[in-house]
């Protein structure tokens, strides 16, 4: 499931696509509710939407923190997240479609409806992995007893140097060549420094 053009979402989609193709070379990979960009990354040229979901034999939830709700989320935002993700898992279960959840983050969760629906999604999953122990603890607190639930790590940690195209590595080296300090730490932010004073302070140190 991919809903945005977020860099992290695109990266995780690419990782999962490669895994599926390695295991099932003949698989037809669809991104039923994805953006145009995510369709391209998955090698699908059509926006299949609901029909793509209905035609799919198995459903995969890629990594991300979308099973958590920030205290800053409004009721509308919370309902939107539940509609995007929890509803897909519940529908897959109702239709008898096996689904797996891989390397996601869970929590924090506050509302009783949020907790109940997300617990059901994980309880019915054919396999589910979370990226940290805090997520696993959240699910245990919610009463999830699925024996196929495991704590692993973020999917991005499976990447190694061979996954970086030489041209991209070269461009990155050129971009930081003139930085004044020997030790360089890269931060990926979801908006430019000018987006808020908080981002600006990160850049200024």
C-alpha positions, 0 to 999 in steps of 0.5 A: 500500500503506497499513497504518497510520493514521500521519499521513504515510501518510494524507497520502501516500495522499491525494496519490496518490489525487488523482493517480490520479483526475486521470489516470484518473477512472473508476479504482476505487481499492482499499486491499487491506491497509489500515486502516479509515481508509485505506479511507475516505481512498481512497473505498473502503468495503469491506475487500477484503484478498486479493481486492482485491489479486487483482482489481487490475489495477495496484498502487501503493506510495505514499511512506514509509520502509518499505523500510528496516530500523532496527538496533533492529528485532527479527527478528520486526519485520524479517520483518513488514515484509518480509511486508507490503511485499516479498511484495506486490511479489513476488506482483504480479510473479509474477501479471503485475500491473504495479506502481509504487513512488513516492517511497519511502525505502530503507535501511539494510538489513543481512540478506542476505535483506532485501537480496535480496528488496527488490532483486527488488521494485525490479528488477521494478517498472514504474517506481520513484522514491525520495525521496533519493540515499541510497536510490538508492545503496542500490539500486545497491549491491544490484545493481538495474539497472532503467532505470525507477528514478529519484531524485525527492523525497518526495511531500509536497513536491508539496503547496502552499498550495491543498491546505490547507483554509481551516478547517485553516489558520485553526485552525493560526494560532489554535493558534500565535497566543500562542506567544512567539517570532516564528519558529515551527517545526513538528515532527510526532512519531509520539507525544505528548511524554510517550511518552519522555524523548527526545520531551520533550527535543524539546519543551523545546529 
